[in-house]
Amino acid sequence: MATSRKPKSKHPTAGSPFLLLATAAVAIGLIWILLSSSTSVFRFPFTLFGGTAKASEKDRSSGLERKYLYWGNRIDCPGKHCDSCEGLGHQESSLRCALEEALYLKRMFVMPSRMCINPIHNKKGILHHLNATSDERWAAGSCAMSSLYDLDLISKTIPVILDNSKMWYRVLSTSMKLGRRGLAHVEGTSRADLKYKSYSNVLLINRTASSLSWFMECKDRTNHSSVLLPYSFLPMSAAPKLRDAANRIKELLGDYDAIHVRRGDKIKTRKDRFGVPRSLHPHLDRDTRPEFIQVRIERWIPPGRTLFVASNERKPGFFSTLSARYKLAYSSNYSSILDPIIDNNYELFMVERLILAGATTFVKTFKEEEDDLSLTDDPKKNTKKWQIPVLIMEKERR
């Protein structure tokens, strides 16, 4: 269904997308019957069969008493990221946007069963792009959504099913038989129109989201009255194994403080036409170095405290000078807890986020809310203004 991008009419239609879905549903039905006892995994244009789908199936209901919302089988696809993987934060913004719409429309959300992972974040590696098909790259470079999130916990706020579940097949098959009451293909339609126009009684809404990224549908998050889910919703809905690991580590840490130090991609520079390096965050490289971190946080975190450090800095021992004042702790200190359950850096960061949230005092890299403590005063949002990096301490920061 994610590939159905026409027609662009805002009303239900029985045109080519309907015929495509009908043909696909019949074909999948035959394959489902023939291969129901098989454990093999097959990819289809809009669904994956073969995995365990736990979300919202334990009540064994037909599922047809609800209304459904479908945005696609991959986060940000359709969109410009169908052939690429964005970071966890980017994908969570898009997923949260889709979940907010389902909550607003009071519909069950059909969640992609897998999340795309950038090769550099995949601990087990990925097939080389020149020697693999797009489906093979997707299978190698993705992880099960249920390995990241507690779908039952999410369903307490927004009911969800996975797009590899038997219930999803029943819903899709039934929508083919109901004509205009069963399925509506929409593109460029506001969520208000979806709620109050002729779509309210349609069983399944096939949503073609923004051609850029899903989260563009929720880009006006400065209007807090329109925000239905907080940023913390998905991080706090981590999979049970990740929450358990975080709780065990927090227990070992005892009373602790924490800092999140974002470097890596954020401190990259590019040269202007005169060969002068410039940065979108001109103070960030300076502000996230240990000697400047120590000066910044001493007003909030007294010496001798246990300080948990989460960072994407790759240089070993980069923060070691902070140990003169604090008892430093990293996730790598708890490999006996994490190694058996962590398969990629997305899972690791989800554990770290839970640890950060449990700190007595938590200092972020960027200030996001009015009461946040931060390492830098640079704005987090991309200002599109490239400036010369500042690497010395200004008097007002001392």
C-alpha positions, 0 to 999 in steps of 0.5 A: 500500500505504501507504493500507492501514490495515486490518485491524488484525489482527497476522496475514496476511489476505486481506481488503480490503487484499489485494483492493485491492493485487491490483486495483492490481497488475493495473492497474499491470501493464497500464499498465506494458506499455502505457507502458513506452517512455514517460518520463512520470511517474505517481503511484499509491497506493503507487508512482511509475513513470518515473525511473531506479531504480539501487539493487540492480538492477545484478545483474539478478536477479529479486529473488524470492530475498529477503524485503521490508519496505515502510513506505509511499511517503512518509516519515512517511506513513501518519502525521500528516505525510502533508500536511506536510513535516518537516525533513531531520533529522526525516525522517532519524530516521524513515528510519533507524528503518525501515532499522533494522527491515529490518536487524533482520529481514534484509529488503530495504527498499523505500525511497520514491523521493522525499523531501518538502521544505518549501517554504522549503527548495526553491530552485526554489519550489513550487506554491501550495497553493490552485492545486494538487492534492495530487499536484502539490504533492507533485511540486513539493515533493519531490526524488529520494531518489537526489539525496540519498543513495548508494543503492548505499552504503546497500545495502552495509549494508541492501539497498534498492530504490526504489518506482519500480523494476521489481524492486519491481513484480515483487515486488509482482506475485508477492506477489499470487499467493502468497496468505498466503505472499506478503503480510502487512499489519501494524499495531501489531506489534513488530519482534520479533514480525515476526521470530519469528512467522508472518511470517518466511516471508512475501515482503512485509511491508506495515508500517503504522507509528506514526500519528504519525511513523515514528521513533516505532517507534524512540523508545527510543534511550536503550537503546543496545543496540537502536540498530542504525545510528548517527546518522551513517549517513545523513549519511555516505551522501550522494549521490556528487555531494554527497560530491565537492563536500564533498571539494573544499571541504575540500581548499580549506579545508585544516586548519580547525575548524568550528561548527554554529550552530542558531538560527531555529526554535530561538530562537522565543519565545511570550508567556505569559498575562502577556505575558512572552516564554518559550522552550524553550531559554532560553540558546540565543539568547544562546549563539549570538550571535557575542560569546558564541560567541567566549568559548565556543570560545576554549578549544578553537579558538585565534586565527588558525584557519580557522573554517567556519560552518554556520548557519540564521541568515538575517541577513547578516553576523551572524557577521562580528565573529568575523573579528577572531579567526578566518578565517571561511568559509561554504558561500556562499564556494564557489558555483562548486562548489555552485551547479551541483549544489544544488537545495534546502537539504537538499542544501546541508545534507548537504554542510555536514554532511560539511564539519563532520565533517571539521573538526579541531575541531567544535563543535555547537550542542547536546551530543548525546554525552558527548564533544561540544563545544557552544555551549550547555548547554541540552538539545537535546530538547524539555523542554516547559518554557517559560522566560524567555530569558537574554540576559546572561553569567553569571559561571560561563560567563566 
